[in-house]
Amino acid sequence: MHEGRLRALAAARERLGATAPNPPVGAAVFSAEGEVLGIGAHLGAGRPHAEIEALRACGETLGRAHSMFVTLEPCNHQGQTPPCTAALLQAGVRTVWIGALDPNPNVRGGGGAALRQAGVDVRLLSESALSDERGLALHCEDLIAPYTHWLRTGRPYVTLKRVFDAAGRMEPPPGRKTFSSHRLLEYAHHLRRESDAVLTGSGTVLADRPEFTVRHVLDFRTAPRRLSICDRRGRVDAAYLAAAAERGLLPRIVSDVEAELDALGAEGVHQLLAEAGPALTDHMIAYGLWDRLVTIRQFSPQEEQVTVERPV
């Protein structure tokens, strides 16, 4: 059963960047003997939730459905889709394992309570006596960290990315826009795909004229991604802004990073990627304006390192 749970978590991770403004969710359906009958993930806002996708994936074996693991507590309210609790009861699911409770205080615990009242055995991985199950619960919490952060603070979850060469420089050599390997470029574009918005500085725009599109991996996003450019001196030209809009972005000039984080949060932006030069990057680090610090070091074409830090 543990392997099936890991597959459900992986299915949710594969949809990072596709589900906004909803959090990513994965689910697995098991038989009474622990056989995996179906795996599903939430594919996007307005589309069926992970529990429904997992039940559909069972196909002809749906009648054998006995238990379900879901990375996030099943919903018990009517939104763009019907409540998942009703679908689980209709399918005859008898046991539901929950990776993380819904962080929304308006609905937290409601799905689990509704299932219990209907006679379903509801269990939280975080309360398990097994260390691997408690560890999996932490991964489920991390999966929805941007959504939880936005609910708690009203601001987007900020991933601050910085890239250094072997000499510790952040600027690529003349004539190049990057010194990262193809593997690291894919990783960087995964980070961009996850994000609802990108924050950069005027220096980066003037030096590189970056596109800020997702290119090295498949982009799930259908709505325009926001591009906030910190430009206190009005140096970014209208032609760049127009070209960014033609690429499907929503560009705008801002003068205060903290005020922009408040504004983006109010607009429903859950996750932001900061890709900027040394000045803006150092400013955000100094003032604690980050939630995940990704540092990429390219020592040579064969030697590279990625470290991920979070505030203590």
C-alpha positions in Angstrom: 0.0 0.0 0.0 2.9 2.3 0.7 4.0 2.1 -2.9 0.5 3.1 -4.1 0.5 6.1 -1.8 3.9 7.2 -3.2 2.4 6.9 -6.7 -0.5 9.2 -5.7 1.9 11.7 -4.3 4.0 11.6 -7.5 0.9 12.1 -9.6 0.1 15.2 -7.7 3.6 16.5 -8.0 3.5 16.0 -11.8 0.6 18.5 -11.9 2.4 21.3 -10.0 1.6 24.5 -11.7 -1.6 23.1 -13.4 -4.2 23.4 -10.6 -4.1 27.0 -9.5 -6.0 28.5 -7.7 -6.6 25.0 -6.3 -3.8 23.0 -4.6 -2.3 19.9 -6.2 -3.8 16.7 -5.0 -3.3 13.0 -5.7 -5.3 9.9 -4.7 -5.0 6.1 -4.8 -7.8 3.5 -4.6 -7.0 0.1 -3.0 -8.8 -3.3 -2.8 -9.3 -5.0 0.5 -6.1 -6.9 -0.2 -4.1 -3.7 -0.7 -4.0 -4.0 -4.5 -3.8 -0.6 -6.3 -6.9 -0.2 -8.4 -6.6 3.3 -9.6 -4.4 6.4 -9.3 -5.6 9.9 -10.0 -4.6 13.6 -9.6 -6.5 16.9 -9.8 -5.8 18.2 -13.4 -6.9 21.8 -13.0 -9.5 24.2 -11.6 -13.0 23.3 -12.6 -12.0 19.7 -13.5 -12.7 16.6 -11.3 -10.8 16.3 -8.1 -8.1 13.7 -7.6 -10.5 11.3 -5.7 -12.9 11.3 -8.7 -10.0 10.7 -11.2 -8.8 7.8 -9.0 -12.2 6.2 -8.9 -12.6 6.6 -12.7 -9.2 5.0 -13.1 -10.4 1.8 -11.4 -12.5 1.0 -14.4 -14.2 -2.4 -14.1 -12.5 -3.0 -10.8 -14.4 -0.2 -9.1 -16.6 -2.7 -7.3 -13.6 -3.9 -5.4 -12.8 -0.5 -4.1 -12.2 -0.8 -0.3 -9.9 2.1 0.8 -8.5 5.3 -0.5 -5.4 7.4 0.2 -5.7 11.1 -0.7 -2.9 13.6 -0.2 -5.4 16.3 0.9 -8.6 15.9 2.9 -11.6 15.3 0.6 -13.9 18.2 0.1 -17.4 18.2 1.5 -18.9 21.2 -0.2 -20.3 22.1 -3.6 -18.0 24.2 -5.6 -17.2 24.0 -9.3 -17.4 20.3 -8.8 -19.6 18.1 -6.5 -18.3 17.1 -3.0 -15.8 14.2 -3.1 -17.2 12.8 0.1 -20.4 11.9 -1.7 -18.5 10.1 -4.5 -16.5 8.1 -2.0 -19.6 7.0 -0.1 -21.3 6.0 -3.4 -18.3 4.0 -4.4 -18.4 2.0 -1.1 -15.1 3.2 0.1 -14.7 2.0 3.8 -11.4 3.4 4.9 -9.8 6.8 3.9 -6.3 7.7 4.7 -5.6 11.5 4.6 -2.1 12.9 4.0 -2.9 16.5 5.1 -6.0 18.2 6.5 -7.4 21.0 4.4 -5.6 24.2 5.6 -8.6 26.4 4.7 -10.0 27.2 8.2 -13.5 27.5 6.7 -13.6 23.8 5.7 -10.7 22.2 7.7 -11.8 18.8 9.1 -15.2 19.0 7.4 -14.6 16.3 4.9 -13.2 13.9 7.4 -16.0 14.5 9.8 -18.7 13.9 7.1 -17.1 10.6 6.2 -16.9 9.5 9.8 -20.5 10.3 10.4 -21.3 8.1 7.4 -19.4 5.2 9.0 -16.2 5.5 7.1 -12.9 4.7 9.0 -10.9 8.0 8.5 -7.3 8.0 9.5 -4.6 10.7 9.4 -1.1 9.8 8.4 0.3 12.4 10.8 -1.2 10.4 13.7 0.2 7.1 12.6 2.5 5.1 14.8 4.6 4.2 11.7 7.5 6.6 10.8 7.2 6.1 7.1 3.5 7.2 7.2 4.3 10.2 9.3 7.1 11.0 6.8 4.7 10.8 4.0 2.3 13.2 5.8 5.2 15.7 5.8 5.5 15.4 2.1 1.8 15.9 1.7 2.0 19.1 3.8 5.0 20.3 1.7 3.0 19.7 -1.5 0.4 22.3 -0.5 2.8 24.7 1.2 2.1 27.6 -1.2 -1.6 27.2 -0.8 -1.2 27.0 3.0 1.1 30.0 3.0 -1.3 32.1 1.0 -4.2 31.3 3.3 -2.2 32.2 6.3 -0.4 35.4 5.1 -2.4 36.7 2.2 0.9 36.7 0.2 2.2 34.3 -2.5 4.8 31.7 -1.5 8.1 33.1 -2.8 10.7 30.8 -4.4 13.9 32.8 -4.8 16.2 31.3 -7.4 19.9 32.3 -7.7 22.5 30.8 -10.0 26.3 31.1 -9.6 29.2 30.1 -11.8 32.4 28.6 -10.5 33.8 32.0 -9.6 30.6 32.9 -7.6 29.2 35.3 -10.2 25.5 35.5 -10.9 25.9 37.2 -14.3 26.5 34.9 -17.3 29.5 35.7 -19.6 29.0 38.3 -22.4 26.9 37.0 -25.3 25.1 34.3 -23.2 21.9 34.4 -21.1 22.9 31.5 -18.9 25.7 29.2 -17.9 23.5 26.4 -16.7 23.5 22.9 -18.2 20.5 21.5 -20.0 19.5 19.5 -16.9 19.6 22.6 -14.7 17.7 24.6 -17.3 14.9 21.9 -17.1 14.9 22.2 -13.3 14.7 26.0 -13.5 11.8 25.8 -15.9 10.0 23.4 -13.7 10.2 26.0 -11.0 8.8 28.6 -13.4 6.0 26.2 -14.4 5.0 25.8 -10.8 4.5 29.6 -10.4 1.6 31.9 -11.0 3.9 34.9 -11.3 7.5 35.8 -11.9 9.3 38.7 -10.2 12.4 40.3 -11.7 14.4 43.5 -11.7 15.0 46.1 -14.4 18.7 45.2 -14.5 17.9 41.7 -15.5 15.5 42.9 -18.2 18.0 45.4 -19.7 20.9 43.0 -19.6 19.3 39.8 -21.0 15.8 40.7 -22.4 14.6 37.4 -20.9 11.4 35.8 -22.2 10.2 34.4 -18.8 8.3 31.7 -20.6 8.3 27.9 -19.9 10.2 26.3 -22.7 12.3 23.2 -21.6 9.3 21.4 -20.0 5.6 21.2 -20.9 3.7 24.2 -19.4 0.2 23.4 -18.0 -0.9 26.9 -17.5 -3.8 28.3 -19.6 -4.3 31.6 -17.8 -1.6 34.3 -18.4 1.3 34.2 -15.9 2.1 37.5 -14.2 5.4 39.2 -14.7 6.3 41.9 -12.1 9.3 44.0 -12.9 10.8 46.1 -10.1 11.9 49.3 -11.9 12.1 52.4 -9.6 13.9 54.5 -12.3 11.6 53.7 -15.2 14.3 52.1 -17.3 12.3 49.2 -18.9 11.0 50.2 -22.3 7.4 49.9 -23.6 8.6 47.6 -26.4 9.7 44.9 -23.9 6.4 45.1 -22.1 4.5 44.8 -25.3 6.6 41.8 -26.4 6.1 40.1 -23.0 2.3 40.5 -23.4 2.5 38.9 -26.8 4.3 36.0 -25.3 1.2 35.4 -23.0 2.5 37.2 -19.9 0.8 39.9 -17.9 3.7 42.4 -17.4 3.7 45.4 -15.0 6.2 47.8 -13.5 6.4 47.9 -9.7 8.5 50.0 -7.3 8.1 48.2 -4.0 8.5 44.4 -3.6 6.6 44.1 -0.4 3.7 46.1 -1.7 3.7 43.9 -4.8 3.6 40.7 -2.8 0.5 42.1 -1.0 -1.1 43.0 -4.3 -0.4 39.7 -5.9 -1.8 37.8 -2.9 -4.9 39.9 -3.1 -5.2 38.8 -6.8 -5.1 35.2 -5.8 -1.5 34.4 -6.7 -0.3 31.5 -4.6 3.2 31.0 -5.8 5.8 33.3 -7.2 9.3 32.7 -8.6 11.8 35.5 -8.2 14.5 35.5 -10.9 16.6 38.6 -10.5 20.1 39.9 -10.4 22.3 40.4 -7.3 20.8 43.6 -6.1 17.2 42.6 -5.9 18.1 39.1 -4.8 20.2 40.4 -1.9 17.4 42.8 -1.0 14.9 40.0 -0.7 17.2 37.8 1.3 18.1 40.7 3.7 14.4 41.5 4.3 13.3 37.9 4.5 11.1 38.1 1.5 11.4 34.5 0.5 10.0 31.1 1.6 12.2 28.8 -0.4 15.7 29.7 -1.5 17.0 27.6 -4.4 20.7 28.0 -5.1 22.2 26.6 -8.3 26.0 26.3 -8.6 27.6 25.4 -11.9 31.2 24.5 -11.1 31.9 23.0 -14.5 29.9 21.3 -17.3 30.2 18.1 -15.4 29.9 19.3 -11.8 26.8 21.2 -10.5 24.9 21.5 -7.3 21.4 22.5 -6.2 20.6 23.4 -2.7 17.1 24.3 -1.3 16.7 26.2 1.9 13.7 27.4 3.9 13.5 29.9 6.7 14.3 28.5 10.2 
